[in-house]
Amino acid sequence: MSAPTPDFLAPAKDWTTTMPTNLADHRAQPDPVPVISPPALLQRIVMPRTTDPMDVRALYFDESPPPTPGGRGKHLRPVGAPARNARPLSRGSVRVRERSTVSFSAYFNAFPAGYWRRWTTITAIRLNLMLDGPGRVDVYRSRADGGRVHVRSAPFDAPGAHELNLILELGPFEDGGWYWFDITTEDDPVVLHSGGWYALVPPPGRASIALGMPTFNRPADCVATLRAIAGDEMLREVVTALIIPDQGADKVCDQEGFGEVREALGDRLRIVDQPNLGGSGGYARIMYEALTATDCEQILFMDDDVQLEPDAILRALAFSRFARQPMLVGGQMLNLPARSQLHVMGEIVDRGGFAWRHHPDTRTDHDFAEQPLRHTPWLHKRVDVDYNAWWMCMIPRAVAEGIGLPLPLFIKWDDVEYGLRAGAAGFPTVTVPGIAVWHMSFADKHDSLNWQEYFLTRNQLVVAALHGPPRPAGLLLESLRISLHRLLSMEYSTVALREMAVRDFLAGPEALFGKLETALPEVRGRGGEFEDTRMLWSAGDLPPAAARFAEPGQTASSEQGRTSPALKLGGLVRGIVHNLLPVDPENQKRPQHNLTSAQARWTVLSALDTVTVSSTDGRGVRLLRRDREQFWQLLVTSLRLHFTLARRFPGLQRRYLASFKRLTAVERWKRVFEQ
């Protein structure tokens, strides 16, 4: 099919793009995102990359039949794989084949109207589509329960180029809901050349982003993200500073391809070499440089190991500029190893045990390739969050100037604390669907079984002291429970690191900055004293296991033990009694079982003497051996420390609160960076 350049691409129009005169020429070219530069663009319509796996298409368009009503707020998806009715031509255009329907009710192309209505000043939007060929567009919206409502139809029967503009109000979206459109063809295909969702008024304020990524020995990932930013013309116009605190030995500037992105980004790119101060030290450096060396209006934090959809940054910028008040605008996490999955939609802090968790109205690892947006009612309800993790989070300059820099926590809980601090100061956080990065999921990072356990524990206590009640009984009981489960699981190193964390919290806020550079080597040294931290290549490096672990069908009681209090109590009693008995010498000679990480629950491990457990990423195994003397020594110490913690917590809370402003002040961090 030949596609002549339509009149709507004339320079006098709001939209500008470069499009080849025929599709064969277009397919031979790279896949740049089209340049669409009206003043009030909220979201570009974007297509998957040519290198993306096929299941990633589900994030951009939906080729399945529409949902069948199955009761209020419920939809039944037809069985069977969807037809391939759409063929992406570039990052901004797609061909819909003849006699078919393709819906753009998809994560990156539907419009999350409920979030824009709640948090921004926008009351209506404009859908603009540039089309070629005869067909029709049907616009739909959803209710908060996922129910579908047809809004209007727009047929375009004549062949040739068509520009479609539809004004859509945001009134019905107080509790949630999306807008989307379907394209239906008859006997000829239709090409969607470009499209977007717009505000009807120009955005307030100035677009000027200082984007920062702390990095530690991930130069290839960092350069790939810089390349994605440099390759998008609209993004280059609004990112006025790129700040990379390089804290590793494997430097970004030595990475292949860095010269290319350096040339493309010019003076905007600044590499700052500094010691390893962790994520909090890296993000604090970004905010410090943004506030003291740039005139940016927005500060965007991103991880260095993400895969970027460039339009996500532009969407976060638009949301931030139209927000009713200064607020943190966060991106959701898509699962990098399984890229059609939404891993995290929104997170809160459970005030009972003072732990972070996903919002109770959401699910983790939702796969759009299996359940598209139209077929998933819970995705349509708006959810409000306490914070957004710093894999992607935009912070207005006014917020940073008002509440200060991150706490010196090295890693873990710094993003949670900043969200709670901002909220307490009147700056809420919103996590917006369609604004996201691909990142390694939590399931592939078993942080609690390595040196990070120290930081998780210490920093949880610090944040609880700053934002929690004076007597956090739930937190202390949960901490004791975790320590006991780790002991019963023969993970003695984690309990030792938790004890170390409690002692350092008891030392008070004055020690936090002093620990920035020293905590990590101290923690690794302490953990290295225990056998359970050593990773083996394979269970095959050891003598064969004495027995094969029961198959899933034979372990019903273990599975029930996840939820049954009676079985958990039985496992606890059995584990305590087991640790009163000496270790069987025969079990010291070879493992009793070789377990996967999923099988290695504490209720199982508490009855064993020796076992291998595979890592969650499958790259190795740990050998766990029961040590009766270590068990009781660590248990007694842990109990004593928790009693001390409960007694001293109110006084420590007063000390941490009194030091809060000093710990987050620009001047205090400046002294660290100058050293």
N, C-alpha and C positions, 0 to 999 in steps of 0.2 A: 504494500500500500504506500502510495506517495503522499507526503504531508507537506503541502506548500506552506510557506511562512505566513501566518494569518495577520490580519490588520491589527489585532489587539496587541501585537508585539512592537508596535511603533513607539519611538522614544517618547512621544507626548503622553503616553499612558503611565499609570502608576507602576505597572509591572515592567520589568526589563529582564530579558534572558537571552541567551545565545542558543539557537536551535538550528541544527542542520536542515537542509531543505529536503533530505530524504532519509527514511529510516535506516536504509542500508548503511549510509554514511555514519549515522548516529551510533549504530551498533559497533562500528569499528573504532569508536573513540572511547576514552576513559569515562568514568561515571561521576562527573562533578555535580554537586548540588546546584540547582539553578539559582541565579541571583534574582531575588524577589525583594524589592526594597521600597514598599510604601511605608509611610510613617507609622501606621498602626497595625502592622502584621503581628499576630499572636502565635500562629502555628503555620508552618509550611506543610503541605501534603508531601510526604517523603516516601520513597520506595526502598526496598532492600538492596544491598550491594550485590553485584554479580558474584562475589565470592562467598556470600552468606549461605549456610546450609538451607535446604528447602523448607525445613520446619519454621525458620525465622520469618518466612512470608506471612505467617499468621499474626505477626506483630504489626503488619502494615495493611493487609486487607484480608477479607473473609470470603472464601469461595464456597462455603457450605450453604445449604438451603437455610431459609429463615427459620427461627425457632417455632416449634409447635406449642401453643399454650397448654400448660399442664397444671392449672390452678394458679391462684394468686401468687405472683412473684416467682413462679416456677416455669421453666421451659424445658422441653424435651428435645434433645438434639437428634436428628436422623442418624441412623447407623451407616457407616461406610465412609471411605475417604472422599474428600471434596474433589470436584473436577478442577482441572487447571485451566481456568477461564481468563486469567490475567497474565500478561507477560511484561515485566518491567523493562523499560527502554533506557532509563537513566535514573539517577537518584530522585528525580522529580516528575517523571512521566511513566505512563503505563498504557498498554494496549489491552482493551477488553474485547475478547473475540465475539464473533457474531452469534446471535440467538442465545445469549447468556446474561446472567446478572452477577456482578461483583459488588460486595458491600465493603465500605470503608469504615465499618464498625469494628475498628481494630485499635490496639493499644496506642500506636503512634499517630493515627490519623483521625480517630474520633475526637470530639472536643469535650473535655471533662467540665461540662457547664456548671455542675453543682459547686465545684471549687471556685470557679471564677465568680459566680454569683455571691457566694458567702464572703470571700476575702477581698474582692476588688471593687472598684467603683463602676465597673462596666455593667450596663443594664440590657444591652443588645449587641449582637455581633453580625458580621457580614460574611457569608460564604461566597468565595469567588473561585470559579473554575474556568479553565481554558480548555475547550474541548474541540475535537475534530471528528465529524461523522454524525449520521443521524442516530438518535436514541432518546433516552430520557434519564432524568435524575429524580430520585425520590429521597426526600429528607425525612428522617425519623428522629425522635427523641425517646429517652427512657425515663421512667420514674425511679425513685429511690429503691423500690423493690424489684427493679429489673424489667418491669412491664414496658412493652414497646408501644409507642404512639406515632402514627403517621402524621406528619406535619404538612407537607405539601409536595406536589409533583411539578416538574418542569420538563415537558417534552421539547425536543429540538429535532424536527422531522427532516429538515433540509440537510443535504450534505454540505461539507465545508466547515469552516471555523465558526465557533460559537463562544461567546463569553457569557457566563452565567453569574448573576449577582442576586443573592437572596438575603434579606434582612430577617434575623431570627432573634426573638426576645428571650431573656434569661429569667423571666418571672417564675416559671413552674419548677425551679431547681433548688429550692431552699434546703432540702435534705439530701440532694444528690441527683444523679442522672447525667446523661451524655447526649450530645447531638452527633449524628453521622449521616452519611448519604450513600445511596446505592446507585450504580450506573447499570442500566439495562439496554441491551442492543437488540436489533431485529435482524435483518439480513446482511448487515454490514458491520464491521468492527467499529469501535469508537476509541480514539486516543485521548486520554487525559494528559495534556501537555504540562500543565502546572496548576497549582491550586493552593488555597490557604484560607484560614479563618482570621478575620480582622475585627478590630474595634472600630467604632464609628467616629471616634474622636482621636486626636493625636495623643500619644502617651506623655504624661507629665515628667518633668525632670530630665536629666541628661543620661545618655547611655555611655558608661565608661567603666569597664570591668577590669579590675586587677585580679587575674587568675593565678592561683598558686597551687603547686603540687610538691610537697616534700617527697624526696626519694632516697631510698637506701638500697644500693646495689641492684637497681632495676632499670638500667639505662635503656635497654631495648624497648621496654614498655613505655617509658617516659618519652622517648623520641617518637614512638608511634602515635601517642596522644598529641604531641606537638605538631606532628605532620597532619593529623586530622584537623587541628585548629587552623594551621596555615593554609590548608587546602580549601577552606570555605570563605568566600569573599565577604559575605555578610558578617561572619564571625570576626574576621580580621579587622573590620571597621569598628567594632565595639570593644574588643579586647585591647586595651591601651597599655597594659603591662602584664608580662608573664614572669612570675617569680618562682624559681626552682631552688629551694634549699637542698643542696646535694650533701648528704650526710654519710655517704658510703665511700668505700675504697675504689669501687668500679665506677668511674666518673661518667656522667652523661656526656660531657664535652668530648670524650674519647670514643663514643659510640659511633658506629657506622651510620651515616645519614644525618648526623647532627649538623654538619656544615650546611647541608641543604636547608634545614629548617631555620638555622641561624640566619641565613641569607634572606629567607622569606619573611621572617619575623623582625629582623633588624634590631633596632635599639629597644624595642619593647621587651625582648627576652633578656632576663637577668639571671645568671647562675650564681648562687651564693654558696660557697663552700663553708661548711661549719662542722663541728664534731657531731656525733650521733646523739641528738637530744630527744630522739623519739618523735612520734607523730605530733605530740603537743608542742615540742620545741620547734618542729618544722612549721606547723601552722601558726604558732606565735610569731615566728620570723616573717612569714608571709603577711600577717596582719600588721606587724610593726613596719615593714617596708612599705606596705600600701598606704598606711596612715602618715608616714613621715617623708616618703620620697615620691608619692604620686598624688594626683588630685582626683582619684577614682571616686565614683559614687557607689559602686558595688564591689564587694570582695568575694570571689568565688573560690571555695576550698574544693579540691578534688584529690583523690588518691592517684598514685602514679601507675597502678596496675589495673586500670580500667580500660574498657573499650568504649569509645565515645560515639554517640549519635550527635553530630554537631548541632542539630536544631534544638536539642534539649537545652543547651546553654542559652540560645536565643529565646526560648520559651520561658525559662526561669527569669531572664532579664525583663521580658514583657510583663510577666506576672508581678515581679518586684516593683516595676515602675507604676503599674496600675493599682497596686495594693492600697487599701483604705488607710493604712498606717505602716510605718517601717516594720518589716517582719522578715524572718528567715524563710527562704524558699528552698526546699529540699528536693532532691531527686530520689526516686525509688531505685531499688537494686534489682536488676535482671541478672539471672544466673549465668555466669560466663561459661562454665562447662556444658550447660544445657540451655542454649541461648533463647529458646522460645518460652522459658519459664520466668515468671515474676517471683523472685525469692522473697522480697520484703516490700509490702505496700505502705506500712506505717507502723511506728513504734511508740510505746508509752513506757512510763516508769511505774511499776507496781509498788504503791506506797506501803503495802504490808511488809513484804520482805525486802523492799527497796532494791528491786532488780529490774533490769530492762526486759521487755518482752514485746512480741508483735501485738498489734491492736487486736482485741478479742473478736472484732467483727471482720477480720481478714483471715486469709489462709497463707501459708508459706508454700513456695514452689508450685504455684498455679501454672499449668502448662496451656498456653493459648493455642498450641497446635492440636490439643485434644479437646479443650473447652473454650471456644472463642468468646469474646466479650458479650455478644448478644445472647449466648447460652448460659451465662454465669450471673445469676441475680445479685450475689453479694458484692460484686465489683461495682455496682451502680450506687450503692449507699456511700455518701461522703463520710470519711473518717477523719477525726481530728487527733493530732499527735502532740506529744510532749517535746520532742526533739527530732532532728534528722541527723543521721550519721554523716561523717565527713567524706564518704566516697564521692558525694556531690552536695554542696550546700552553699547557697548564695546569702551573704550577710551584708545588709546595707551599711555604708560608712557610718551613718548616724547611730546605728546599733553598736558598732565597734567603739566609737568615740564615747558612747554613753555608758557601756558596761565593762569595757576593758578587754584585755587579751585572754587567751586560754590559761587555765591553771597549769603549773609545771608538773604534770602527772606522767610524763614520758609517753605511755600509750594507755588506751582503754579508759573510758568514762569521761574523757575530756570533752567530747562532742555532746554527751548526755548532759554533763554539768552546764555547758554553755547554753544549751537549749532551755534548761530549767532556769538558769540565771536570766536569760533574755525574757522568758515568760513572766517571771516575777517582776521584771522591770517594765512590763507592758508591751513587750515585743513578741508576739506569738510566732510559732513555727507552723508551716504548712508543707506537707509532702504531696506533690501534685502528680497524678497519673499522666503519662505521656512525657514527663520529664524524668529521665533515668539514664543510668550507665550500666554496662555489663561489668560485673565484679565477681570474684571468687566467692561462692556461697559459704555461709557459716558451717554448713555440713561438711565442707572440705577443709575446714580449719579447726582442728580439735585443740583449741587454745588452752583448755583447762588441764591438759596432760603434759605441759611443758613449762618453760620459764615464765610464760605470760600469766600463770596462775598468781604469782606474786602481785603483779600490777592490777589484775582483776580484783583481788581481795583488798589490797591497800586503798586503791582509788575508790572502790565502792564505799568503804568506810569514810573516806574524805568527803565524798559527795553527799553521803547520808548526814554527815555532821553539818554540812552547809545548807542542806535543803530538806532534811528530815526532822522527825520528832526528837526530843531530848532523850527519850528512852526507847530505842528501836528494838523492842523485844522480838518482833518478827524477823528482823535482819539477823540478830544474834542467834536465834534458834535455827534459822536456815543455815547460817555459817557452821554451826556445830553439826548439823545433819550432814552437810557436804563433807566435812572433815571425817566424820565417822564412816560414811560410805566410801571415801577414798581409802581409809585404813583397811576396811573390810575387803576392798578390791586390790590390796597389796601395792597401792600407789603411794608409797611412803614419801617420795620426793615432794608430791603436791602438798601434803600436809605440812612438811617442813617449810615449804615456801609460804604457805598460808600463815604459819606461826611467825615467820620472818616479817610478813606484811603487817600483822597485828602489832608487832613490836615497833615497827617503823611508824605506824599510825599513832601509837601511844607516845612516840617521841615528840609529836606536835608539829604544827605547820612550819616552824622554823627550819625543819630538816628537808623540806621538799625540794628547794632549789639546790641544796647541797647534794641531793641524791640524783639529780638529773643525769650526770655523767657517770656516777659510780654504781648506781643500783643495778644496772644490767650485768656488768662483770661479777658483782657480788652474788647476784641471783643465780647466774649460770654456774658459778663456783660451788654454791651450796647445793644446787640440784645435781651437779656432777658427782656428788658423794654417794648417790644412790643408784643401784643397778637398774631400777625401772626406767631411768631416763635414757638408757643406751639403746640405740636402734640397731637391730640386726637386719641383714639383707633378706633373710628368709627363715622360716621355721625349719627348712631343710638343712640349715647349718647346725642344727641340734639333733640329738638322738630322737628317733621316732616317738611320737606321743604314745603314752600307755594305752589310751582308749580314744575312740572317736566320739566326739560330742554328739548327743542325740539329735536326730533330724527334727526340723520344725514341728512335724506332726506329733513328735514324742515329747514336746516341751510345752505343752499347754499351760502347765502350772507356772512355768517361768514367764510366759507371755502374760498370763493373768496377773503375775506379780507386779506388773507395771501399774496396775490400778487397784488391786485388791489389798486393803490394809491388813487383812489377816495374813496373807502370804508374805507381805513385807515384814510384819512383826515376826513371823516364823523365821524368815531369812535373817533378821537381826539377831534373834536369840541363838540361832544355829551358828552364826558367824562369831558371836562373842564366846560361845562355848568352844568352838573350834580353835579360837586363839588362846584358850586356856590349856590346850593339849600340845605336846611336842610335835614337831614336824616329822612325818614319816620319812626315814632315811631313803627308802626306795623312791619316794617322790622327788628327792633332791637330784637323782641321777638323770632323770629325763622328765619333760613336761607331761602332765596328766592329760592335757588336751591342747589342741591348736584351735583358738577361737578367732572369729572375725570380730571387728569392733562392735557390730550390732549384737552379737551374742554375749559380749563381755559386760553384762550387767552385774551390779554389785551383789544381787541376790544369787547369782551363779558363782562369781569369784569367791564369795565369802566361805564357800564349802571346800575350796581347793587349796593345795599347797604350792603347786608349780604349774604355770600355764603360759603359753605364748598368745599374744593378742596382736592382730594386724592393725596397722595404722589406718585411719579413715581414708587416706588417699591410696592405700594399697601398696605403698612404696617400701614397706618394711614391717618388722614385728618387734615387739618388746617382750622380754622375758620377765615375768612377774613371779617372785618367790616369797612365800610367807616367812616372816621373821617375827616370832612371838615376842622377843625382847623389844624390838623396834615398835611393834604395835602398841604395847602397853606404855612404853616411855613416851611416844608421841601423843597417845590419847590423854595421859595424865597432864602433859604440858599444855595440850590444846584446851582442856577443861579449865586449867588454872588461868590461862591467858584470857579466855572468854569471860570468866568471872571478874577478872581485873578490868576487862573492857566494859562490862556492864556497869561496874561501880564507877569508873572514871569517865564514862562517855559524856554526861552532861557538862562536866568541867572542860573536857576537850572540845566539845562543841562550841563553847564560849570562846575558847582560844582560836579555833579555826575561823569563826565568824569575825573576830576582831582583826585577824590577819588577812581577810579576804581581799580587800582593796589593794593591799601591798603586794599580794601574790599575783594579781592580775594587772598591775600598773605597767604602762609603757616604760616608765623610767626604770623599774626593777628588771624587766626583760632586757632593756638596753644594756644594762651592766653585764648581763650574761653574754650577750652577743659581742660586746666589746672585748670581753676576755678571750 
